[in-house]
Amino acid sequence: GDSVTQMEGPVTLSEEAFLTINCTYTATGYPSLFWYVQYPGEGLQLLLKATKADDKGSNKGFEATYRKETTSFHLEKGSVQVSDSAVYFCALSADYGQNFVFGPGTRLSVLP
Amino acid sequence: NAGVTQTPKFQVLKTGQSMTLQCAQDMNHEYMSWYRQDPGMGLRLIHYSVGAGITDQGEVPNGYNVSRSTTEDFPLRLLSAAPSQTSVYFCASGHRGRSYNEQFFGPGTRLTVL
């Protein structure tokens, strides 16, 4: 079945450091790919998405590029802030919008 | 537009008790789902619905029932609570038909079963 693998956390960075969170997937067909973010005590909210190969999703300084050849969708940000501390989930949707598959999540802590 | 709402926010049950977690959305979404979130295990799909009157099982359906009598509401029932059901529960909704449609999440219900 479809699956998403993320790098294990937690990830701890200093403010203004560069962030990469790796995500790879296994899916039949051509999935859409998503990054969701969960701030403490809240539900998940969409951070960015990409719907086809070579698409780049971006939002709030975060970026991720859909790489079909490596089945990857790594999340990057050039300069993290303390307010970026959260759990980040990589996800895919390959069934006409039904049944998202989520990765286990990566907890990011940014220190001042 | 309230989005996806869930009640209650917190609940403590004793083993064997039953309860219903409520979920409602006002975005006219066809698709609704329930997930549980446990430490180190990400989100696991419990049940989902693609429209009123239609429900199906997800990855971890045992011990839970759902129904979908209206487009707006999708309650999750625990028939006889067990400590293994201690978790944070999220309801989500979205449009069907395209894989690029995002899901919108509620704020969650934190359930403890003693």
gemmi code that builds the backbone of each chain (N, CA, C; Angstrom):
import gemmi

chains = {
    "A": [
        ("GLY", (0.821, -1.201, 0.000), (0.000, 0.000, 0.000), (0.854, 1.248, 0.000)),
        ("ASP", (0.185, 2.390, -0.104), (0.893, 3.670, -0.099), (1.499, 3.947, 1.271)),
        ("SER", (2.629, 4.626, 1.279), (3.277, 4.945, 2.552), (4.123, 6.197, 2.426)),
        ("VAL", (4.375, 6.819, 3.569), (5.215, 8.019, 3.644), (6.233, 7.818, 4.754)),
        ("THR", (7.464, 8.124, 4.459), (8.546, 8.008, 5.441), (9.153, 9.387, 5.663)),
        ("GLN", (9.335, 9.734, 6.922), (9.956, 11.002, 7.275), (11.165, 10.760, 8.155)),
        ("MET", (12.070, 11.726, 8.147), (13.230, 11.619, 9.031), (12.765, 11.651, 10.477)),
        ("GLU", (13.466, 10.910, 11.305), (13.114, 10.857, 12.707), (13.499, 12.169, 13.390)),
        ("GLY", (12.684, 12.589, 14.294), (13.031, 13.762, 15.077), (13.441, 13.342, 16.475)),
        ("PRO", (13.456, 14.269, 17.409), (13.215, 15.688, 17.158), (14.420, 16.368, 16.517)),
        ("VAL", (14.126, 17.457, 15.835), (15.152, 18.281, 15.235), (15.239, 19.581, 16.041)),
        ("THR", (16.420, 19.907, 16.496), (16.638, 21.132, 17.270), (17.616, 22.017, 16.524)),
        ("LEU", (17.198, 23.250, 16.258), (18.025, 24.203, 15.517), (18.068, 25.529, 16.256)),
        ("SER", (19.082, 26.299, 15.958), (19.147, 27.670, 16.436), (18.413, 28.579, 15.452)),
        ("GLU", (17.910, 29.680, 15.968), (17.221, 30.645, 15.113), (18.128, 31.057, 13.957)),
        ("GLU", (17.534, 31.203, 12.774), (18.189, 31.592, 11.523), (18.958, 30.444, 10.874)),
        ("ALA", (18.920, 29.253, 11.437), (19.568, 28.106, 10.795), (18.740, 27.631, 9.608)),
        ("PHE", (19.409, 26.819, 8.745), (18.737, 26.232, 7.588), (18.069, 24.925, 8.003)),
        ("LEU", (16.848, 24.727, 7.493), (16.080, 23.545, 7.851), (15.850, 22.649, 6.636)),
        ("THR", (16.083, 21.361, 6.826), (15.632, 20.355, 5.871), (14.978, 19.223, 6.647)),
        ("ILE", (13.778, 18.851, 6.247), (13.121, 17.659, 6.778), (12.840, 16.754, 5.587)),
        ("ASN", (13.440, 15.574, 5.611), (13.321, 14.653, 4.486), (12.000, 13.899, 4.499)),
        ("CYS", (11.454, 13.692, 3.317), (10.223, 12.923, 3.156), (10.321, 12.125, 1.861)),
        ("THR", (10.079, 10.841, 1.940), (9.985, 10.003, 0.748), (8.674, 9.239, 0.797)),
        ("TYR", (8.212, 8.814, -0.361), (6.903, 8.166, -0.414), (6.932, 6.958, -1.335)),
        ("THR", (5.955, 6.105, -1.131), (5.683, 4.974, -2.015), (4.209, 5.032, -2.364)),
        ("ALA", (3.905, 5.056, -3.646), (2.498, 5.131, -4.060), (2.342, 4.583, -5.459)),
        ("THR", (1.181, 4.020, -5.708), (0.828, 3.656, -7.076), (0.197, 4.877, -7.726)),
        ("GLY", (0.400, 5.015, -9.011), (-0.171, 6.157, -9.686), (0.606, 7.432, -9.421)),
        ("TYR", (-0.095, 8.556, -9.466), (0.550, 9.867, -9.354), (-0.095, 10.657, -8.226)),
        ("PRO", (0.472, 10.537, -7.034), (-0.165, 11.199, -5.894), (0.070, 12.696, -5.875)),
        ("SER", (-0.751, 13.404, -5.138), (-0.454, 14.761, -4.705), (0.261, 14.669, -3.365)),
        ("LEU", (1.140, 15.628, -3.117), (1.962, 15.606, -1.907), (1.738, 16.866, -1.090)),
        ("PHE", (1.785, 16.714, 0.218), (1.439, 17.793, 1.127), (2.423, 17.836, 2.302)),
        ("TRP", (2.594, 19.034, 2.827), (3.181, 19.214, 4.153), (2.145, 19.919, 5.026)),
        ("TYR", (1.890, 19.288, 6.187), (1.019, 19.877, 7.195), (1.866, 20.246, 8.408)),
        ("VAL", (1.416, 21.264, 9.145), (2.105, 21.679, 10.362), (1.113, 21.665, 11.528)),
        ("GLN", (1.600, 21.208, 12.671), (0.766, 21.166, 13.879), (1.470, 21.927, 14.986)),
        ("TYR", (0.914, 23.077, 15.352), (1.453, 23.849, 16.464), (0.931, 23.272, 17.782)),
        ("PRO", (1.613, 23.502, 18.868), (1.230, 22.889, 20.146), (-0.228, 23.123, 20.497)),
        ("GLY", (-0.920, 22.025, 20.803), (-2.305, 22.103, 21.243), (-3.310, 22.362, 20.151)),
        ("GLU", (-2.885, 22.315, 18.888), (-3.794, 22.623, 17.791), (-3.930, 21.445, 16.834)),
        ("GLY", (-4.871, 21.570, 15.897), (-5.000, 20.585, 14.834), (-3.997, 20.854, 13.734)),
        ("LEU", (-4.013, 19.994, 12.720), (-3.095, 20.151, 11.603), (-3.615, 21.216, 10.648)),
        ("GLN", (-2.700, 21.947, 10.052), (-3.079, 22.897, 9.016), (-2.131, 22.756, 7.837)),
        ("LEU", (-2.670, 22.969, 6.655), (-1.875, 22.809, 5.450), (-0.783, 23.864, 5.388)),
        ("LEU", (0.438, 23.432, 5.115), (1.552, 24.354, 4.952), (1.807, 24.615, 3.463)),
        ("LEU", (1.904, 23.544, 2.676), (2.078, 23.674, 1.240), (1.755, 22.350, 0.575)),
        ("LYS", (1.602, 22.402, -0.758), (1.310, 21.175, -1.486), (1.862, 21.261, -2.904)),
        ("ALA", (1.971, 20.096, -3.553), (2.382, 20.005, -4.951), (1.612, 18.862, -5.589)),
        ("THR", (1.152, 19.065, -6.794), (0.233, 18.098, -7.388), (0.818, 17.296, -8.540)),
        ("LYS", (1.991, 17.677, -9.044), (2.599, 16.884, -10.099), (4.106, 17.037, -10.049)),
        ("ALA", (4.781, 16.167, -10.789), (6.235, 16.127, -10.774), (6.831, 17.484, -11.131)),
        ("ASP", (7.873, 17.859, -10.385), (8.641, 19.101, -10.541), (7.909, 20.342, -10.037)),
        ("ASP", (6.679, 20.182, -9.565), (5.986, 21.303, -8.915), (6.725, 21.688, -7.645)),
        ("LYS", (6.764, 22.983, -7.350), (7.303, 23.453, -6.082), (6.187, 24.112, -5.298)),
        ("GLY", (5.944, 23.616, -4.100), (5.017, 24.276, -3.201), (5.779, 25.203, -2.275)),
        ("SER", (5.179, 26.339, -1.934), (5.861, 27.273, -1.042), (4.848, 28.053, -0.218)),
        ("ASN", (5.263, 28.396, 1.002), (4.399, 29.164, 1.897), (5.215, 29.543, 3.125)),
        ("LYS", (5.090, 30.768, 3.582), (5.728, 31.252, 4.814), (7.238, 30.996, 4.823)),
        ("GLY", (7.883, 31.014, 3.669), (9.314, 30.802, 3.583), (9.712, 29.347, 3.464)),
        ("PHE", (8.758, 28.434, 3.602), (9.009, 27.007, 3.418), (8.822, 26.635, 1.942)),
        ("GLU", (9.612, 25.671, 1.502), (9.501, 25.173, 0.130), (9.660, 23.664, 0.110)),
        ("ALA", (9.043, 23.042, -0.893), (9.261, 21.616, -1.141), (9.001, 21.358, -2.607)),
        ("THR", (9.840, 20.538, -3.236), (9.716, 20.224, -4.657), (9.376, 18.759, -4.830)),
        ("TYR", (8.399, 18.476, -5.652), (7.921, 17.125, -5.957), (8.925, 16.478, -6.907)),
        ("ARG", (9.676, 15.514, -6.413), (10.694, 14.818, -7.209), (10.223, 13.398, -7.464)),
        ("LYS", (9.709, 13.180, -8.673), (9.174, 11.861, -9.004), (10.295, 10.834, -9.134)),
        ("GLU", (11.444, 11.262, -9.652), (12.526, 10.305, -9.902), (13.105, 9.740, -8.616)),
        ("THR", (13.049, 10.532, -7.540), (13.543, 10.058, -6.252), (12.404, 9.818, -5.259)),
        ("THR", (11.188, 9.929, -5.704), (9.968, 9.816, -4.860), (10.155, 10.560, -3.546)),
        ("SER", (10.495, 11.846, -3.661), (10.769, 12.636, -2.464), (10.036, 13.967, -2.498)),
        ("PHE", (9.889, 14.559, -1.312), (9.212, 15.855, -1.167), (9.789, 16.512, 0.091)),
        ("HIS", (11.051, 16.845, 0.051), (11.754, 17.358, 1.228), (11.349, 18.800, 1.525)),
        ("LEU", (11.151, 19.085, 2.794), (10.760, 20.427, 3.234), (12.006, 21.222, 3.598)),
        ("GLU", (12.083, 22.480, 3.123), (13.243, 23.328, 3.404), (12.802, 24.738, 3.792)),
        ("LYS", (13.628, 25.349, 4.634), (13.458, 26.769, 4.933), (14.831, 27.354, 5.185)),
        ("GLY", (15.079, 28.500, 4.615), (16.415, 29.073, 4.661), (16.811, 29.622, 6.024)),
        ("SER", (15.838, 30.094, 6.803), (16.153, 30.740, 8.076), (14.972, 30.543, 9.015)),
        ("VAL", (15.106, 29.607, 9.943), (13.965, 29.288, 10.804), (13.861, 30.290, 11.952)),
        ("GLN", (12.644, 30.411, 12.449), (12.357, 31.286, 13.582), (11.815, 30.448, 14.747)),
        ("VAL", (11.863, 31.031, 15.925), (11.327, 30.330, 17.097), (9.873, 29.938, 16.877)),
        ("SER", (9.131, 30.776, 16.176), (7.711, 30.531, 15.921), (7.472, 29.355, 14.973)),
        ("ASP", (8.510, 28.835, 14.354), (8.374, 27.653, 13.484), (8.391, 26.347, 14.277)),
        ("SER", (8.620, 26.421, 15.562), (8.622, 25.226, 16.400), (7.249, 24.556, 16.346)),
        ("ALA", (7.227, 23.320, 15.900), (5.963, 22.622, 15.657), (6.298, 21.198, 15.231)),
        ("VAL", (5.242, 20.416, 14.952), (5.421, 19.096, 14.354), (5.007, 19.188, 12.886)),
        ("TYR", (5.832, 18.643, 12.012), (5.605, 18.717, 10.574), (5.303, 17.324, 10.029)),
        ("PHE", (4.224, 17.234, 9.269), (3.786, 15.957, 8.704), (3.831, 16.017, 7.182)),
        ("CYS", (4.471, 15.046, 6.591), (4.417, 14.849, 5.150), (3.249, 13.904, 4.847)),
        ("ALA", (2.541, 14.141, 3.757), (1.374, 13.313, 3.455), (1.188, 13.192, 1.948)),
        ("LEU", (0.495, 12.159, 1.536), (0.132, 12.008, 0.138), (-1.337, 11.665, 0.006)),
        ("SER", (-1.874, 11.974, -1.165), (-3.251, 11.632, -1.495), (-3.251, 11.095, -2.907)),
        ("ALA", (-3.690, 9.832, -3.051), (-3.596, 9.207, -4.367), (-4.909, 8.593, -4.813)),
        ("ASP", (-5.964, 8.923, -4.135), (-7.219, 8.226, -4.383), (-8.349, 9.224, -4.570)),
        ("TYR", (-8.213, 10.116, -5.532), (-9.218, 11.123, -5.838), (-9.633, 11.922, -4.600)),
        ("GLY", (-8.673, 12.222, -3.774), (-8.957, 13.062, -2.622), (-9.398, 12.318, -1.387)),
        ("GLN", (-9.425, 11.007, -1.443), (-9.799, 10.238, -0.268), (-8.561, 9.618, 0.349)),
        ("ASN", (-8.636, 9.349, 1.613), (-7.627, 8.544, 2.280), (-6.211, 9.074, 2.149)),
        ("PHE", (-5.993, 10.179, 2.785), (-4.645, 10.674, 2.926), (-3.810, 9.652, 3.683)),
        ("VAL", (-2.518, 9.606, 3.348), (-1.561, 8.803, 4.111), (-0.543, 9.763, 4.699)),
        ("PHE", (-0.381, 9.719, 6.002), (0.521, 10.642, 6.687), (1.795, 9.935, 7.128)),
        ("GLY", (2.886, 10.664, 7.129), (4.101, 10.198, 7.772), (3.971, 10.344, 9.278)),
        ("PRO", (4.963, 9.865, 10.035), (4.879, 9.872, 11.502), (5.042, 11.251, 12.127)),
        ("GLY", (5.480, 12.235, 11.351), (5.691, 13.572, 11.903), (7.117, 13.776, 12.381)),
        ("THR", (7.586, 15.002, 12.255), (8.925, 15.392, 12.736), (8.763, 16.620, 13.612)),
        ("ARG", (9.198, 16.480, 14.854), (9.089, 17.618, 15.779), (10.297, 18.521, 15.604)),
        ("LEU", (10.035, 19.803, 15.389), (11.085, 20.802, 15.237), (11.040, 21.755, 16.424)),
        ("SER", (12.192, 21.946, 17.046), (12.331, 22.953, 18.097), (13.387, 23.955, 17.653)),
        ("VAL", (13.035, 25.240, 17.678), (13.970, 26.295, 17.297), (14.284, 27.116, 18.538)),
        ("LEU", (15.557, 27.203, 18.853), (16.005, 27.901, 20.058), (16.470, 29.308, 19.719)),
        ("PRO", (16.164, 30.263, 20.597), (16.584, 31.661, 20.325), (18.085, 31.823, 20.485)),
    ],
    "B": [
        ("ASN", (-17.801, 31.398, 8.802), (-17.333, 30.060, 8.455), (-16.529, 29.481, 9.619)),
        ("ALA", (-17.124, 28.543, 10.347), (-16.453, 27.989, 11.520), (-15.433, 26.930, 11.129)),
        ("GLY", (-15.526, 26.378, 9.910), (-14.602, 25.319, 9.510), (-15.031, 23.980, 10.099)),
        ("VAL", (-14.068, 23.255, 10.661), (-14.343, 21.966, 11.294), (-14.324, 22.161, 12.802)),
        ("THR", (-15.424, 21.803, 13.449), (-15.513, 21.941, 14.900), (-15.635, 20.570, 15.542)),
        ("GLN", (-15.039, 20.435, 16.715), (-15.083, 19.181, 17.460), (-15.439, 19.469, 18.916)),
        ("THR", (-16.269, 18.600, 19.470), (-16.572, 18.656, 20.902), (-16.621, 17.250, 21.458)),
        ("PRO", (-16.204, 17.054, 22.722), (-15.567, 18.040, 23.595), (-14.088, 18.202, 23.251)),
        ("LYS", (-13.410, 19.109, 23.916), (-11.972, 19.263, 23.732), (-11.203, 18.265, 24.587)),
        ("PHE", (-11.729, 17.961, 25.740), (-11.099, 17.012, 26.654), (-12.180, 16.094, 27.222)),
        ("GLN", (-11.819, 14.841, 27.466), (-12.761, 13.894, 28.055), (-11.997, 12.818, 28.796)),
        ("VAL", (-12.479, 12.475, 29.979), (-11.930, 11.361, 30.734), (-13.052, 10.338, 30.913)),
        ("LEU", (-12.771, 9.101, 30.558), (-13.742, 8.017, 30.682), (-13.171, 6.902, 31.550)),
        ("LYS", (-14.061, 6.111, 32.091), (-13.646, 4.875, 32.750), (-13.798, 3.723, 31.759)),
        ("THR", (-12.998, 2.710, 31.946), (-13.079, 1.532, 31.075), (-14.510, 1.004, 31.041)),
        ("GLY", (-14.997, 0.758, 29.823), (-16.336, 0.218, 29.650), (-17.410, 1.261, 29.371)),
        ("GLN", (-17.109, 2.527, 29.645), (-18.085, 3.577, 29.351), (-18.164, 3.820, 27.855)),
        ("SER", (-19.279, 4.400, 27.440), (-19.435, 4.760, 26.036), (-19.547, 6.273, 25.917)),
        ("MET", (-19.214, 6.774, 24.754), (-19.383, 8.194, 24.500), (-19.320, 8.463, 23.002)),
        ("THR", (-19.748, 9.663, 22.635), (-19.720, 10.096, 21.244), (-18.901, 11.364, 21.113)),
        ("LEU", (-17.942, 11.348, 20.205), (-17.185, 12.544, 19.856), (-17.888, 13.192, 18.663)),
        ("GLN", (-18.155, 14.485, 18.830), (-18.900, 15.179, 17.790), (-17.956, 15.889, 16.820)),
        ("CYS", (-18.360, 15.912, 15.561), (-17.615, 16.625, 14.522), (-18.613, 17.250, 13.566)),
        ("ALA", (-18.404, 18.513, 13.229), (-19.266, 19.190, 12.271), (-18.428, 20.103, 11.389)),
        ("GLN", (-18.877, 20.244, 10.135), (-18.203, 21.171, 9.214), (-19.259, 21.944, 8.434)),
        ("ASP", (-18.913, 23.191, 8.119), (-19.868, 24.063, 7.422), (-19.347, 24.475, 6.040)),
        ("MET", (-18.526, 23.644, 5.437), (-17.924, 23.965, 4.135), (-18.512, 23.118, 3.016)),
        ("ASN", (-19.568, 22.377, 3.314), (-20.245, 21.543, 2.323), (-19.304, 20.490, 1.714)),
        ("HIS", (-18.407, 19.982, 2.545), (-17.472, 18.964, 2.081), (-18.141, 17.600, 2.037)),
        ("GLU", (-17.860, 16.866, 0.950), (-18.422, 15.528, 0.837), (-17.682, 14.533, 1.739)),
        ("TYR", (-16.393, 14.718, 1.844), (-15.538, 13.749, 2.521), (-15.252, 14.175, 3.955)),
        ("MET", (-15.452, 13.247, 4.888), (-15.107, 13.480, 6.289), (-14.427, 12.235, 6.829)),
        ("SER", (-13.562, 12.453, 7.801), (-12.773, 11.338, 8.322), (-12.420, 11.566, 9.783)),
        ("TRP", (-12.085, 10.475, 10.446), (-11.604, 10.509, 11.819), (-10.218, 9.860, 11.865)),
        ("TYR", (-9.314, 10.533, 12.590), (-7.976, 10.014, 12.825), (-7.720, 9.973, 14.316)),
        ("ARG", (-6.825, 9.104, 14.702), (-6.264, 9.171, 16.040), (-4.767, 9.429, 15.938)),
        ("GLN", (-4.267, 10.199, 16.902), (-2.854, 10.547, 16.895), (-2.229, 10.053, 18.185)),
        ("ASP", (-1.265, 9.179, 18.034), (-0.549, 8.629, 19.174), (0.935, 8.947, 19.030)),
        ("PRO", (1.641, 9.119, 20.149), (3.068, 9.490, 20.085), (3.866, 8.510, 19.227)),
        ("GLY", (4.646, 9.046, 18.297), (5.515, 8.230, 17.457), (4.824, 7.467, 16.354)),
        ("MET", (3.494, 7.611, 16.235), (2.768, 6.830, 15.234), (2.039, 7.704, 14.232)),
        ("GLY", (2.207, 8.987, 14.301), (1.552, 9.871, 13.350), (0.046, 9.790, 13.470)),
        ("LEU", (-0.615, 9.952, 12.353), (-2.072, 9.915, 12.290), (-2.519, 8.604, 11.665)),
        ("ARG", (-3.484, 7.971, 12.284), (-4.024, 6.736, 11.727), (-5.515, 6.908, 11.483)),
        ("LEU", (-5.943, 6.494, 10.308), (-7.325, 6.675, 9.889), (-8.215, 5.633, 10.564)),
        ("ILE", (-9.301, 6.105, 11.186), (-10.225, 5.208, 11.883), (-11.394, 4.842, 10.964)),
        ("HIS", (-12.156, 5.837, 10.561), (-13.274, 5.676, 9.637), (-13.339, 6.894, 8.743)),
        ("TYR", (-13.998, 6.737, 7.602), (-14.216, 7.881, 6.739), (-15.564, 7.769, 6.049)),
        ("SER", (-15.993, 8.875, 5.460), (-17.274, 8.929, 4.756), (-17.121, 9.793, 3.510)),
        ("VAL", (-17.677, 9.323, 2.410), (-17.602, 10.086, 1.162), (-18.900, 10.801, 0.855)),
        ("GLY", (-19.864, 10.724, 1.767), (-21.115, 11.434, 1.601), (-22.137, 10.931, 2.600)),
        ("ALA", (-23.242, 11.644, 2.714), (-24.288, 11.245, 3.658), (-24.748, 9.826, 3.348)),
        ("GLY", (-24.822, 9.022, 4.398), (-25.273, 7.646, 4.274), (-24.206, 6.649, 3.866)),
        ("ILE", (-22.964, 7.119, 3.660), (-21.887, 6.234, 3.193), (-20.697, 6.352, 4.143)),
        ("THR", (-20.318, 5.226, 4.741), (-19.133, 5.215, 5.600), (-18.301, 3.985, 5.277)),
        ("ASP", (-17.042, 4.041, 5.657), (-16.149, 2.897, 5.430), (-15.042, 2.910, 6.468)),
        ("GLN", (-14.406, 1.753, 6.614), (-13.378, 1.595, 7.632), (-12.027, 2.075, 7.127)),
        ("GLY", (-11.255, 2.586, 8.064), (-9.877, 2.947, 7.772), (-8.921, 1.903, 8.304)),
        ("GLU", (-7.784, 2.354, 8.756), (-6.715, 1.468, 9.201), (-6.993, 0.838, 10.567)),
        ("VAL", (-7.633, 1.584, 11.480), (-7.815, 1.111, 12.857), (-9.265, 1.286, 13.302)),
        ("PRO", (-10.226, 0.563, 12.730), (-11.643, 0.806, 13.019), (-12.200, 0.110, 14.268)),
        ("ASN", (-11.467, -0.884, 14.787), (-12.039, -1.699, 15.860), (-12.298, -0.880, 17.123)),
        ("GLY", (-13.524, -1.038, 17.649), (-13.915, -0.330, 18.866), (-14.609, 0.992, 18.613)),
        ("TYR", (-14.753, 1.338, 17.344), (-15.367, 2.624, 16.977), (-16.496, 2.404, 15.955)),
        ("ASN", (-17.538, 3.210, 16.094), (-18.612, 3.229, 15.100), (-18.826, 4.648, 14.605)),
        ("VAL", (-19.286, 4.773, 13.369), (-19.610, 6.083, 12.820), (-20.904, 5.986, 12.042)),
        ("SER", (-21.498, 7.151, 11.805), (-22.655, 7.272, 10.920), (-22.586, 8.646, 10.278)),
        ("ARG", (-23.255, 8.796, 9.165), (-23.252, 10.086, 8.460), (-24.671, 10.318, 7.940)),
        ("SER", (-25.495, 10.921, 8.781), (-26.882, 11.160, 8.390), (-27.048, 12.483, 7.651)),
        ("THR", (-26.111, 13.406, 7.847), (-26.144, 14.680, 7.129), (-24.762, 14.977, 6.565)),
        ("THR", (-24.685, 15.897, 5.624), (-23.391, 16.289, 5.074), (-22.517, 16.928, 6.146)),
        ("GLU", (-23.129, 17.643, 7.093), (-22.378, 18.455, 8.052), (-21.775, 17.667, 9.207)),
        ("ASP", (-22.413, 16.594, 9.634), (-22.027, 15.947, 10.895), (-21.474, 14.537, 10.682)),
        ("PHE", (-20.476, 14.209, 11.504), (-19.855, 12.882, 11.396), (-19.387, 12.456, 12.787)),
        ("PRO", (-20.288, 11.979, 13.627), (-19.923, 11.599, 15.001), (-19.174, 10.269, 15.060)),
        ("LEU", (-18.298, 10.179, 16.029), (-17.535, 8.955, 16.279), (-17.963, 8.393, 17.636)),
        ("ARG", (-18.384, 7.132, 17.649), (-18.873, 6.513, 18.876), (-17.892, 5.468, 19.389)),
        ("LEU", (-17.603, 5.576, 20.672), (-16.854, 4.534, 21.363), (-17.874, 3.721, 22.154)),
        ("LEU", (-18.007, 2.466, 21.843), (-19.075, 1.654, 22.424), (-18.740, 1.201, 23.839)),
        ("SER", (-17.494, 0.819, 24.071), (-17.037, 0.341, 25.375), (-15.562, 0.727, 25.484)),
        ("ALA", (-15.303, 1.870, 26.095), (-13.958, 2.440, 26.061), (-12.928, 1.531, 26.737)),
        ("ALA", (-11.740, 1.518, 26.147), (-10.616, 0.754, 26.674), (-9.410, 1.681, 26.815)),
        ("PRO", (-8.490, 1.391, 27.741), (-7.306, 2.237, 27.910), (-6.512, 2.422, 26.610)),
        ("SER", (-6.559, 1.428, 25.718), (-5.844, 1.532, 24.435), (-6.424, 2.616, 23.533)),
        ("GLN", (-7.598, 3.122, 23.877), (-8.216, 4.184, 23.093), (-7.863, 5.578, 23.608)),
        ("THR", (-7.015, 5.647, 24.622), (-6.477, 6.928, 25.058), (-5.651, 7.516, 23.916)),
        ("SER", (-6.040, 8.705, 23.471), (-5.409, 9.266, 22.287), (-5.956, 10.674, 22.068)),
        ("VAL", (-5.420, 11.328, 21.051), (-5.996, 12.582, 20.570), (-6.702, 12.270, 19.252)),
        ("TYR", (-7.942, 12.681, 19.147), (-8.759, 12.361, 17.979), (-8.995, 13.624, 17.147)),
        ("PHE", (-8.747, 13.484, 15.853), (-8.956, 14.589, 14.927), (-9.986, 14.206, 13.880)),
        ("CYS", (-10.887, 15.138, 13.636), (-11.818, 15.027, 12.537), (-11.313, 15.906, 11.399)),
        ("ALA", (-11.520, 15.469, 10.170), (-11.082, 16.240, 9.013), (-12.135, 16.159, 7.923)),
        ("SER", (-12.147, 17.163, 7.044), (-13.091, 17.142, 5.928), (-12.432, 17.743, 4.695)),
        ("GLY", (-12.998, 17.427, 3.527), (-12.465, 17.957, 2.285), (-13.385, 17.622, 1.130)),
        ("HIS", (-13.115, 18.240, -0.014), (-13.872, 17.909, -1.219), (-13.338, 16.622, -1.820)),
        ("ARG", (-14.209, 15.894, -2.439), (-13.804, 14.681, -3.159), (-13.422, 15.011, -4.591)),
        ("GLY", (-12.907, 14.020, -5.242), (-12.814, 14.065, -6.693), (-11.438, 14.379, -7.240)),
        ("ARG", (-10.599, 15.025, -6.454), (-9.262, 15.359, -6.939), (-8.252, 15.061, -5.839)),
        ("SER", (-7.152, 14.458, -6.218), (-6.158, 14.108, -5.196), (-5.507, 15.345, -4.601)),
        ("TYR", (-5.600, 16.501, -5.284), (-4.936, 17.698, -4.754), (-5.788, 18.457, -3.744)),
        ("ASN", (-6.998, 17.954, -3.504), (-7.838, 18.628, -2.516), (-7.286, 18.406, -1.115)),
        ("GLU", (-7.074, 19.477, -0.384), (-6.533, 19.345, 0.956), (-7.628, 18.915, 1.915)),
        ("GLN", (-7.192, 18.424, 3.060), (-8.111, 18.146, 4.151), (-7.988, 19.258, 5.186)),
        ("PHE", (-9.122, 19.610, 5.785), (-9.181, 20.616, 6.835), (-9.435, 19.894, 8.158)),
        ("PHE", (-8.648, 20.249, 9.157), (-8.703, 19.539, 10.429), (-9.386, 20.357, 11.506)),
        ("GLY", (-10.084, 19.652, 12.390), (-10.592, 20.255, 13.604), (-9.495, 20.379, 14.646)),
        ("PRO", (-9.802, 20.998, 15.799), (-8.786, 21.238, 16.831), (-8.443, 20.021, 17.671)),
        ("GLY", (-9.229, 18.965, 17.560), (-8.909, 17.733, 18.274), (-9.676, 17.562, 19.569)),
        ("THR", (-9.825, 16.286, 19.960), (-10.382, 15.910, 21.254), (-9.369, 15.012, 21.949)),
        ("ARG", (-8.956, 15.422, 23.146), (-8.001, 14.616, 23.917), (-8.781, 13.718, 24.857)),
        ("LEU", (-8.686, 12.405, 24.614), (-9.454, 11.418, 25.383), (-8.518, 10.586, 26.239)),
        ("THR", (-8.875, 10.460, 27.513), (-8.156, 9.582, 28.432), (-9.124, 8.535, 28.961)),
        ("VAL", (-8.727, 7.276, 28.853), (-9.550, 6.172, 29.371), (-8.800, 5.530, 30.530)),
        ("LEU", (-9.425, 5.574, 31.695), (-8.770, 5.046, 32.912), (-9.121, 3.584, 33.157)),
    ],
}
model = gemmi.Model(1)
for chain_id, residues in chains.items():
    chain = gemmi.Chain(chain_id)
    for i, (resn, *xyz) in enumerate(residues, 1):
        res = gemmi.Residue()
        res.name, res.seqid = resn, gemmi.SeqId(i, " ")
        for name, pos in zip(("N", "CA", "C"), xyz):
            atom = gemmi.Atom()
            atom.name, atom.element = name, gemmi.Element(name[0])
            atom.pos, atom.b_iso = gemmi.Position(*pos), 0.0
            res.add_atom(atom)
        chain.add_residue(res)
    model.add_chain(chain)
structure = gemmi.Structure()
structure.add_model(model)
structure.setup_entities()
